[in-house]
Amino acid sequence: MAFIITQGSPNPLVLAPGATASFTIEVKVDAGSVSAGETIRVKLPAGLFFPPSGQIRYISGGSVEVLTVEGLEDNGRLIRFKAKAIGTQLQGFYSINVQAEANAAPGDHSRADGLTIGAATTAPLSFRVGPPQPVERKVHGTVDANRNVLSGNGFSVWPGLPGSYKIIFTEVFASPPTVLATLRKGGERGTISVETVDTGLFVVQTAVNGAWAPLGFSFIAIGLGAPNP
């Protein structure tokens, strides 16, 4: 019987300098089972540490259990805690807080023996320090034929030719989003098309029998927004 321990996805975990995040680890055995109580040791690479308010959580199904930190050394770069019962199938995973030093050097930070369980089982830990990453952002709403906003927020409607609607985002996307637009009830005989999409706006045109005509519509724009502060 041998232990198998791995860092979960995303691997590497990306943090901005000074930022706090959580990484996961998974543990199982190749045969049999092991009772709770095995010590898992985590050695973080230079530039990262376990924050003072950090937690180690065991997540299984819909339950979350906060585990006791058994040992904390090397200015928070060496952490020890007790594993739950281990089998050949993953019953859950461990989530561990980590923080990048404010002056951590940008780039990849890894440690070949970052994870240890049992007498001889080790696995690497990998992190990347860099700029904050974009996050998914959604803007949706409903506009009537007269350009009145009936629902939604994060956008405004600019005047234009009949049947042409320029939707201006309150905050720009990091890259042009994907936009889906559909006609409201009552416009079943019309057509709608998304003509232009940019980071800060998109243009919708509505028509009846091939001629531009004002019709109400709903839309959703999904893309990458600015990173969280």
N, C-alpha and C positions, 0 to 999 in steps of 0.2 A: 504493500500500500504506500502511495506517495501523495503528498499535497500538491495542489495546483493553485497558484495565486496569480492574479492578473490585475492590471489597472483597467478600469472600465472606460467606456467612450464618453466624451471625446478624448482622444489620446493623440497628441498632447493637449492638455487643457490650456487655454490661452487666458492670461490675465494681464491687465494694464499695471504698470508700476503702482504699488500701494493698494491695489484692489484685492478684495476678498472673494473667494469662490469656494465651491465644493468639488472634490473629485471622488470617484467611487473605486472600490476594489471588490473583487469577487474571489471566493475561496471554495474549493471542493477537493475531493479525493478521488483517486482513480479506481478505488475499490473499497467496500465496507463503509464504515462510518466512524466518526470521532466525536466523543462527548464534548460539551462546552468546556472551555477553560484553557484552550491552547493560546499562547501569547502570539499576537501579531505585532511585529515591529515595523514602523514606518520611518525611513530616513529620508528627509527632504533634501533636495539639492541646494547648493548655495544660492542665496537670493530669495528663498522662500522659507516660511516658518508657520507653525501652528499658532493662530492668534490667541491672545489672552481670553477672549470670550468664545473661542472655538468649541465645537462639539463634534463628537463621533456618534453617528447614528447607525442603527441596524434597521434596515427597511425590508420587510417581508410581507407580501400581500398588501393589505391595506393598513398594516400597523407600523408604527415607528417607535423604536426604543432608543433612548439616549444612553450610551454606554459610559462607564467610568474610565477616565484616563488613568491608567495604572502607573505610568511614568512619563516624565517630560524632561528632556535633557538637551544640552547643546543649544541653548537659547531658542528652544522650541522647534529644533530641526529633527529631534529624535522623539518619537511618540510610541508608547506601548499600550496595548489594551487587550482584553480577553475576547477570544472568538466565541461565537455561539456554536451549537452543534453543527458538524460538517458532514455532508454526505456526498454521494456521487453526482447528485443533481443540485443545481443552485436553488436554495430555498429562499435566499434573500441576498442583499449586498450591503456593504458598509459605505457610508458617506462621511467624508472627513473634510473639515474646513481647512483652507490654506490661504495664506496671504503673501503677496509679493512685496518685498521691501520697496520703499519709496524710491530708492536709488538703485534698484536691481538693474543689471545690465540687460538691454534688449537682446532677444534671441532665445535659443533653446537651452533649457536647463534640465539635465537628466542625471540619474544616478543608477548605475547598473544593479546595485543591491538595495534599491529603495524599499522593497517589500520583502519581508522575511517571515516565515512560519515554520515551525518544526526545527529539526536539527540542521537541515541542509537545503531547504527550499527557498530560493530567492527569485525575485523578478524586478525588472527595471521600473522606474518612475520617470515620466516625461512631462515637462511643462514648457510653455512658451511665454515669454514676457514681451509684450508689444502694445501697440495702441488698442484702445477699446474697440471691440468688434461690433459691426452693425447688428441691429436686432430687427426681427420681423415687425412690420407696421401695417395696419389696416385702416383705411378710410372708406366709409360707406355712407350713402344717403339717398334721399328721394327728392326729386325736383319736379315741379309741375310745368305745364306748358308755358307759363308766364315767367319762368325762372325763379319762382319762389321756392325756398328750401322748406320742404315739409318735414323732413327728419334727417338726423345725422349731424355731424359737426366735423371740424377740421378742414373745411373748404368753403369757398364762396363761388358764386356764379356771376361771370362778367357778361355785360350786354353784347349783343352781336346780331347778325342777320337772322331772320325767322328760321327756326329749325336748326340753328347752330348754337351750341352751348359750350362755353369755355369754363371748365372747372379748375379753379386755382386752389392748390393745397396751402393750408396755413403754414405747414412746415414741409420743406422739400424732402423727398426721398433721397437715399444715397445713390440710387440708380433708378432708371425708369421702371415703375411698377407694372404689374399685370392688371389690366382693367377689364372688367366685364360689366356691360350695361344692358338692361332689358326695359322694354316699354311697360308703362303702367297699364292697368285695366282701362279699356276704352280706346287704346291705341292698337288693337289687334290687327287692323288693316294697314298699319304703317310699318315702316322699317327703321332700324337704328343701326348706326355704325360708329365705331370709335376710330377717328381719323388720325389723331396725333396724340402721342404719349411722351411726356418729358418728366424730368424729376420734379418739376414744380407745377405741372398742369397737364390736363388732357382735354381734347376737343371731341364732342359728340355731335353727330348730325342725325336729325330725324326727318323722315319724308313720308308722303302719302302718294301712291301711284307715280313714284319716281320724281316728284317735285318736293323740294324742301317745305316742311310744314312743322309748326310748333306742336310737340307732343310731350307729355310727362314721361319720366323714366326713373329707374333706380339703378344704382351702380355700386360696385365695390372695387377698390384698388388695393392690391396686396404687393408689398415689396419690402426692401430693406430701408430702415430708418436710421437716424443718427444713433450712435452708441449710447447706452445708459451712462449718466454721469458717475 
